[in-house]
Every structure is written in C-alpha cells, then in structure tokens.
C-alpha cells in the first residue's frame, strides 16, 4: 500500500525547508485524514495507548526500551509548548515511510501461538494535543462578600470613554498574543495565517499633514511573510466614525497592509455595513474591512474557557480575567445595548395604528432586532458550548435588504417581531415573538411526539420531562394540518389526558410556550426591551428545553439480573 504526503516548501533564514500537511494540525495526520474521509481505526490500540501514556509520566525511558523490544515504534516527538504557533519548529515531525522489515526467525523448538500470529502491528501514533479544561472553583478565603478579589485588569481607574477604549484595546490584544488559541480564533475569519502573532497599541502612522494613531495593530508572521491589520476600537455604545475608518483604509492601502478591523458594541449584519467607506479601484493592493463585536470576543473566550480548553492553566486564567473585564459594568464592552432612535416612535405608532408600510423607521427596528437576536445566539452558544444560529425563512440568494424590507412590512401590519433559533442538540427550533401591541414576549418550541406508544403514553412522557418546568407553561397539541387541545402545565399534570384530541386524531407533536412581559425602553436597563428578551430566552431554555429528550434518545435499559 502506498501513500502520498502533501506539504509546502518555504524559505526561512536563508534555507529552504519542507513542512508536511499534518504539522501544526491539532490532531496530527490522523485527524487530518479523518476530516477528508479516511477512516483510521484506533480501537485496537486505545487501551494500549492509555497504558503507555500513564506509564510514560513515571518512567519514560523504560517505556521506550520496552516498546523497542516488543517491535513497536516509539511515539513521535511531542509538539512544542502551547505558546508556539501552528506550523513552527515545535510541531511534531512526520516520519518518513520505512520499508517493512522481515520478521526474525523463531528459534528452533519454539511454536508461535495463534494470538501472536494474528496480532496486528501497532500503527504509529500521532501527537495528541493537551488541553486544560476549567476545574471547579475552590472555596474563597475571604471573610465576607465585601472583600474584592485582586484582578489582573482593574477597572476602577476608568474615567472617560477614551480611557476605556485604550484599556480595552490593550487588554484584548495582549491576551491574543499570550493565548495563541484565542488569537487564532479571532483572526482566522479575517484571512490571517496561522503563525507568530505580535500586537501593538497607539502606533503613529503618517497620513497627510497630521499622522494618525489607530488603537491597535496586529501582525502575524508565517514563512517569512507578514499579515498586518489596523484596529479601531469603540466602547460604551459609541458609534464608529466613517472618516476615521476611511483614513485607516487609505493608510493600509498605501502601506500594503491586508485589513482594517473595527471593534465596537454593534453587531454586523449581512448586506448592511456599519461604516460606508470608499475603495479606490485603481489601487493594485486591496484592503479588507472587517467588523468584530465585543459580544463575539466574549463568546470565543467562553468557548475556550468552559468547553474546549486551552494549552495550559495559565492561558485559562488569562482568558478568565479577560472575560471578567469584558463583563464588568464599567468596561463598556457589553455588545449590542440600544435598539436605536426609531424604537420608541415605532412602538408608539403601532399603538396608535399609524405606522404605514414603507416607513424607514420600521426597517431600522428590524435591523436592531436582528442584531439583538445574533447577540442572543452568541451568549447562549457560549453558555452551552453548542452552535446557536438564527434561522432565515427566505430563499437562498435573497438580498438581505429586500428580506428586511419584507419583515418591516409585516411589522407594520401585524405589530410583531419574530425570529427563530436553531440550537444544536435540541429537538426543535426555538421561536421568539415580541408582540408590540400586547407588550408580551413569547418563547416557544415545537417538539415531535414519540414515535411509539399510545397517545396517552406520549402525553404522560412529555409531562414527566417537564417536571421542573414553570407551572404557567402552555402546552398545545399539534395534529396533522392544525392544532388540538391546549392548557397550562399546572392543569395538565394531574390530568394528562386533557391534552389528547377528542376526535382521536393522530398527535404529530406538541408546542410549548412561555409568556413574559416585554420591556419598553430601548436600552439595556432593568426595564428595557433588550434585558427582557435575554431573560425570556434564558428562562425558557433553562427550565424547558434543557429537560427535553432529543429524537432517538431512550432511557438506559436496566441491567439484567445475574443468573442464580
């Protein structure tokens, strides 16, 4: 059997070098091959691998000698420290293919057992990347709650927006450099290569009569080439200035930089740029303009801290300090926090029934609503460790602006804002509806009925799953082509049969709904609309969706009793 190993030739320090495809890949060649559809069987060596790794911590030399005597190949060199970027010298080397050696002849008088003849030769193992997942927090040594924990990034000295922007930029860029996994997550989507990263703040760059000072600069080196991005930061809800961003785009184009990254509380939408800039088509070098929300930064930090892990405990601690800084009320880095100036006039116009189709204020509210929904997806996804994405009920290729215009017309006629979220690992789609006429928020999900069992058994099974759900949860039966009986969980717990259709129609599923009062203010205050949406989604997922069984799951069967 023959195999081809692909790689790349590059020049470093005056010498030509070769890097194989698997080097720097998180799971080595095995993971890379698996991603491209090649099945690699590790089951036969799983137990042996665990034994070898545990023994290696006690006596590594003894393990290597025992492997050499038994005919196994020793493990390849482990990857470098987590501080080294992907593809650097610390990455595991790929061994060259070696011709098979003939098996040594058995001494006279010896007979091989069948197990020795059929035992497969161990496959060379690839280096496995170690990750550090968070541990349970230890009990604090403080005497009472008034004692404040010392923090790496203090917030007490922040006096104005300029200081907030400077501090936030410096904190974020420094952590991106020191935690390579985090820095790579934020820059990979902007076209940055995987390599050694270095960041700078308050860099003076010439621009006409007066030099400009972008808030930050990110540089990544790989194979002797540099990737550079200028960073413009806004905090505390301040809007990006088009003339400022335009100046940075011109500077980047003249100096051959690759990108300009804007960072603010706003969430970017498809087809609606936050800042309109002019791009000179005559320039040979093109500069990309990207936007990043503080909510996205916090989301990526949460994913690494709580779910995926990082290289070592120090990196995890740095990310926790960064997340504490971003979530503090004085940092100004809280994501989308304002529904915009059109929110209150549109809400009043709906009450007075004076909002007409084509009103541009309705489109502004739809854009703010979509930004809020995207931020809800980021927050919920960071908590769960799963993908949470908004569902778009439109044909593929539809212009985003035309789609928002149609939604704005629906808002004018129906007075409701509606969105749907697809949460990985849940049995249905989470729907959010804000009725501006009744001032009610509705969170709901449609779950399919169990494939087997009598109708009453299906209803009882659902009621058992909702044992910890709020008593005011509404349950509605779904039948083919319509709906059936409905009632609150409080009423259906003693009488599950009340939810069954009276005409004996086949139950297709159930719709579960919770209602909550809607906030009126456009901001993120306690009585604001944004806070009420966050609380409604969190309550519905925690008390309802988290307890539902996904399709195909079954209770574990009881172990059979031993024969006596």
Secondary structure, DSSP 8 states (H G I E B T S, - for coil): ------EEEEEETTEEEEEETTTT-TTHHHHHHHHTT-----HHHHHHHHHHHHHHTT-HHHHHHHHHHHT----------TTS-TTSTTS----------------TT----HHHHH-------------B----------SSTTS----SS--TT--SHHHHHHHHHHHHHHHHHH-HHHHHHHHHTTT--SSEEEEEEEEEE--TTS-EEEEEEEEEEETTEEEEEEEEE--TT----HHHHHHHHHHHHHHT--EEEEEES---BTTB-SS-----TT-SS--EEEEEEHHHHHHHHHIIIIII-BSSHHHHHHHHHHHHHHHSTTT---S-----THHHHHHHHHHHT---TT-HHHHHHHHHHHHHHHHHHHHHHHHHTS-EEE---S-TT--HHHHHHHHHHHHHHH-EEEEEEEETTSSSEEEEEEETTTTEEEEEEEEE--SSS-HHHHHHHHHHHTTTS-TT-EEEEEETTEEEEEEEHHHHTT-GGGGS-TT---EEEEEEEEEEE---BSSSSTTBHHHHHHHHHHHHHHHTGGG---TT------------
